[in-house]
Amino acid sequence: MYNRLLSGIMTLSLAATMAISADGIRFNVTTQDVEDKYNVMINEKAEEVGFVLSDPHERIHDAYLEKYSKAKIDGKDNPAYDPDFKITLDNLGFFSVSNDEAVRTLLLKSPEIGGFSPFNLHIYKEKNDTRTFVGHIKPEVMLDIVGVKDKKIREEFIQSFKPIDALVEKEIGGKVIGVGFDAVPAESMMKFEYTFDRSDELDDFIDEFQEKFEEKFEENNYIIAGYKNYVETYEDLEQDFSRYDAYWVYSLCHFVFSYNVFNKGRPDAGVFAPCSMYMYIEKDKNVLHIGMPTLQNWKTVLGIKDAKKLKFIDKIDKEIIGIMLELGAKKI
């Protein structure tokens, strides 16, 4: 894995569809198991530097073992059983964090930033490997993907990551490496609009839409892996967020997809997981705006080449778009 990451840097091409940074991903790589140190850092120390942990998902590889390694569960055939299952990971964790104080003014100007707010401060360790990787997509690339070009907004968003990077340096240490990539894809985002009747109570509409949304995705084998309500967050902080009547972010995960990517050779791809889908309603408006980075970003930022994984990525993108259209949203 380490050699592949370094190779990505050396073979970097800047044939991008928009301005991009030289590296796509930042990892601290340490030659020891730092699971306990990481857990203390993310649960106890991250908030001290301004990063709020909203949805922790630790040791996901244990769930892979439980679901896919057993031919029978409680004496019954296990339909998810994978006869080729192998234990490939000692650690795989997704921890959604957000610098709420810093991101507020940026969301007011560029709501698309919700495509990576919260973001995953990823940790993984492959079996029979002494190295542990802790890192995230670089903020420059997050901005490239969601399409934010304003120089001042970009500078402020990038600067907001400095405290968490410094904390990882202090608590995890190791060598900092970057992962190179070719380009941000032409279709880096999927966006939708859902027009509704504003004469109804807004809370009733939101409750009804969220219920239908969650049911529809769960019917299609997705997991609602997280939820963050920024309007409520800033109400609690007594800070202005009055551009929006509603703004929330869902974290989506497709467990079968994640198993076939992260447990089968590409645990580094977990920096993109879970997928963040933001939704907002501007003050006194009757349109729900929806956006999410496409999984096409996984191909180019991470340089995924495996045919099965590429096919699965295309399937998930098409499936998510199809579900949103079924819900009555209009693709824009």
Phi, psi and omega in degrees: 000314183298318178296322180295321180295315180294323178298324179298325179292316185292330183260018184304133173238139182256032178278066188266160176277348173206173181298131181227165178277165184290331178236146180269325186232144174247125175234137161269124183245119181240146185270047176200167176277116184244026184303313182295318179296320179297315182299320177295317181298310187285328183271334187240328189253337183299320182294333178296336179253016170099004184253121184264127177273121183255318186221090178279137176225093184263154174050052180296332180298334176295325178290326174299315180300315182294320188276323192249351186265349187251125178291328179228145174232122183055038176080000180250150178301136179264109183294341181270355184306131177247107182297344178262012183301136175225144174280110183249351187231143170261342180200137173208117184220138175246125182228104184280120181230157179211137173273083190301318181298315184285325188279345184302304183295332180286320176296327178295330180266322184225088183299341180297341180299342175297347175295342176221031176223102007286169173233165182267122168271095195279145172224136173206154176216124179279149181296146180061027177227132182282345186277141170242138181249129176230124181181192185203165170298138180291142184299329177302319182286322174306315181294321177298318183294314183279349173090024178274121183247344181303123187299316183294317179297317179300315181299317182292318180295315179298317180297329183294344179274348184303316182297320181288325177294321178294322178295317178297320177302316183288315188271326184257318178069214181082192181263133177273126177233157176244151178251121181280164179205168185273313187192157164278132184296156180301320177256077183275345180229149165247131183229148183218161170230143178230112181270135183224170182276111184285349180292338177282164175296129184299318180298324178294317178298314182299314180300316182293316181295315181297322178297314179295319180299310182295318179298316183294318180289321179293325175299331181262022172071027173262154176250132171279096189272355179183162180204130176225126180257105184287329177299314178294322179303312184280337170296315179297325179276356182056045179239148185292131173214037194284355174297334187244138167278335179206141173204116177220162181231127172265145169252121184250142178220136172250108192296320180296317178299312183298320179299316184284349175256303189287324181271356183236054168103348182229060177294339178297333180296348178297347176299336180270357187250153345291162181286132180265125175243114181266151178218134179211154175235121178287156186306126176066013180263168182238030179234127173268117178267136186226137178209151178203137172299137178286160175283354173301333177299329180298322182297309190275319180291323183260352179065037179290129183240340184301127187300319181295317180293319179297319179296319180293320178300313179298321180298316182294316178303312181295323182293316180297316177300316179299319179296317180296321177294322177298326179285351178101006178282153178253126179285134181237000000 
